[in-house]
Amino acid sequence: EILRVIDSMQLSDRTPVATPEGWKNIKEACMVQPSVPMSKAEELFGKVNTVQLPSGKSYLRQVNLAE
């Protein structure tokens, strides 16, 4: 568990992403930090999946860093 947390913290330090609860490795989706504009997120990560929320807001964005 400690290694998973360290991996998550190192990834978040290197890239503007956050890892969800239970995240295990780079093959799983991460969340783009809300402070990153969509244009910058697409430039950094390529494909960005915006999660549809009941509120209609588009701040929850997922990327797969393994691709």
C-alpha positions in Angstrom: 0.0 0.0 0.0 2.8 2.4 0.8 4.4 1.8 -2.6 1.1 2.5 -4.3 0.8 5.8 -2.5 4.4 6.8 -3.3 3.8 5.9 -7.0 0.7 8.1 -7.0 2.4 11.0 -5.3 5.4 10.9 -7.7 3.0 10.7 -10.7 1.0 13.7 -9.5 4.3 15.6 -8.9 5.5 15.0 -12.5 2.2 15.5 -14.3 -0.9 17.6 -13.7 -3.1 14.6 -12.8 -4.7 13.2 -9.7 -5.1 9.5 -9.0 -8.5 8.2 -7.9 -9.0 6.1 -4.7 -7.8 2.6 -5.2 -5.6 3.5 -8.2 -3.0 0.8 -8.7 -0.7 1.6 -11.6 -0.1 3.6 -14.7 -2.4 1.4 -16.8 -5.5 2.8 -15.0 -7.2 6.1 -15.7 -6.1 9.3 -13.9 -8.0 12.6 -13.5 -6.7 15.8 -15.1 -6.4 18.5 -12.5 -9.3 21.0 -12.8 -6.8 23.9 -13.1 -5.5 22.6 -16.4 -7.3 24.1 -19.5 -8.8 21.6 -21.9 -6.5 22.8 -24.7 -3.4 22.2 -22.5 -4.7 18.8 -21.4 -5.2 17.7 -25.0 -1.7 18.9 -25.8 -0.2 17.0 -22.9 -2.2 13.8 -23.0 -3.8 13.5 -26.4 -7.1 11.9 -25.9 -9.0 13.3 -22.9 -12.3 11.7 -21.8 -14.7 14.2 -20.2 -17.1 12.5 -17.8 -20.7 13.6 -18.2 -22.0 14.9 -14.9 -25.7 15.6 -13.9 -24.7 19.3 -13.4 -23.5 19.6 -17.0 -20.1 20.8 -15.8 -17.0 19.4 -17.6 -14.4 19.5 -14.9 -14.1 15.7 -14.4 -11.6 14.6 -17.2 -9.9 11.3 -17.4 -6.7 10.3 -19.3 -5.0 7.0 -19.7 -1.3 7.6 -19.4 -0.4 4.1 -20.6 -1.5 4.9 -24.2 
